[in-house]
Amino acid sequence: SKWTNHQVLRDCDFKGGEIGAFFDSGISDVPAGSDSAWHEIDNCLFHQQTVAAVDMDHSYGIHVSGGNFFSNRSTPVGTGIRVRSVDGAASQHIRVVSVKMDGWVIGVDIQGGSNNSITASTFEFCLTGVKVDDRATTPAPGLRNSIGFCKFGGDAAGQAGTVTGVDIVAGATDTILIGNSYVGNDVDVSDAGTNTLRV
């Protein structure tokens, strides 16, 4: 989906391939004033994608909700939701609510996005539940992202590597962690960010 607004994906099943659903403002060739914004992904099943189940490049206000179940192979591969900033333009106001992430290398990967929120979601058998990055290669800071009332837990299918609930990378600023629970991780929260608020 490119240069579009207000699309709804509901009760869909995406199986296999590199990417399940892709949203892109096409910042390098986008007409002035255009973007990709305010889509809704509701009650969809994504499984066995090798790169990302949902990939958002320079997108705004996308709402992923409604008990979505994201699953992958027994060996963690790919990313559940990838929120990317492109050419200095940050993805913003992405809302992930009440989803189930199961078996990804990273459940939700915020690469330089700002003002995004992950709420009331469950992450199991992921090597990293949520990663917040400042995307150093693109001048778009990981700023004011919030993760609240989520559960992070479960052995990542016995795979090699450190199982981490939340990974906040150096350069990410003002991340908010509130009311989360952590069970069975090697590291609950890895925090190299600045001004992280933990409640």
N, C-alpha and C positions, 0 to 999 in steps of 0.2 A: 504494500500500500504506500503510495507516494503522492505527496501534495494533497491529501484528502483529509476530511474531517468527519466526525460523528458517525463512524462505522460501528456496527454491532456484530460481534461473533458470539453466538449463543448456542449451547448444546451441540458443539462441534467436536469431532474426533480427528486429531492430527497424529498420524503414525509415521515414523521413520523420516528419512531425509536429513539434510543438514540443519534446516531451520523450519519450524512449524509456521509461525506467523511473523511477518516482517513489516515494520513501520518506519518510514524514512521521509524526512523533510527534503532530502536531496539538496542540502545546503549549497553544494558546489554549483548546481545548475538550476536551483529553484527560482521561479519567477518572484519578483519583489513582493513581499508581504505574504507569501504562501508558507504553509507549514503542514505538518501531519499531527493532528491534535484531536483530543476529546473522543477517542474511541473507547468502546467497552468490550471486554472479553469476559463472558459470563458462563460459568458451569461447563467449561470445555475440558477435554482430555487431551493432553500432549504426552506422547511417549516415544522413546527410542530415537529422538533427534540427536545427532552427533555433535552439533555446534551449539545451538540454542533453541529451546522450544519457542520462546518469544524474543525477538530481537528488535530493540527500539533505538533508532539513530536520530538524535536531535528531534525528539518528540515531546509533546506536551499533554498533560492531563489524561493520560490513558489509565483506565480503571480496570484492573484485573480482579475479579471477585466471584463470589458465589460458590464456594466449595470446590474450586478447581482442583484437579488431582494431576500433578505433574509427576511422571515416573520415567525411569530409564532402565537400562539393563542392570543385572546384578553387579556388574563392574561399573563404578561411576565414570560417566562419559559426559562431556558437554556441560552446558549451563541452562538452568531452568528459565530465568528471565535475565536478559542482558540489556542494561540501560546505558547507552553510549552517548558521549558528546563528540561532535564532529566539527572540525574547523573552528574551534573556539566557542561553539554554540552548545550549551548544556541542555540535556533533557531535564525537564522540570515537571513537578507536580504529578509524577507517576504514582498511582495508589495501588498497592497490592494488599488485598484484604481476604482473609479466610481461605488461603490456598494451602494445599498439601504438596510439599516438595519431597521427592523420594528418589535417591540414587544418582544425584548429579555431582560433578566435581565442585561446582558452585551453584547454590540454589538461586540466589539473586545477586547479580554482579552490577553494582552501580559504578560506572567508570566515568567519574567526573560530573555526574548529575547533581542538581541542587534542589532542595525542598521536596524530596521524594519521601514516601512513607511506606513501610511494610508493617502491617498490623494483623494481630490475631491469626497468625499462620503457623504451620507446623513444618519443621525441617528434620527429616530423618534419613539416615544412610547417605548423607552428603559429606564430602570431605570438608567443605566450608559451607555453612548455612547462608550467611550474607556477607558480602565483601563490599566495603566502601573505599573507593580509590579517588585520588585527586586528578588522575589521568594526566600525568606530568607531560606527556607528549602533546597534549592539547591544552591550551590555556583556559581550562574550564574547571574550577575547583569543585571538589566534593564538599558541598557546603549545606549545612542545616538539613541533613537527611535524618529521618527518625525511624526507629525500629521498636515497636511496642507490643507487649502482651503476646509474644511469640514463644513457641517451644522449640528448643534446639536439642537434639539428642539422637542417640543411636550410633552403633558402630557402623562405619562406612563399609559394610560388607567385608570386613576384615582386610581391606586394602592397605597397602603400604602408604605411609604419610600420616601427618598429624591431622586429626579430626578437630576442626575449630568451629565453634558456634558462630561468632561474629568476628570478622577481621577488618579492623580500621587501619588503613594504610597511612603512612606519614604524608602529611599535606592535606588530608581530609580534616575539615574544621567544623566545629559546633554540631557534631553528631549527637543525637539524643537516643539513649537506651532507657526504656521504661517498662517495668513489670514483666520482663522476660524470664523464662525458666530454662535451665540448662541441666541436662542429664546425660551422663556417660560420654562426654566429650574429652579429648585430651587437653584442649584449651577452650574454656568457655568464651572468653573475649580476649582477643589480641589487639591491643590499642596502642598504636603509634601516632594517633592523630592529635589534634590540638583542640583544647576546650571541649572535650567530650563530656557530656552530662549523663551520669548513670543514676537512675532512681529506682 
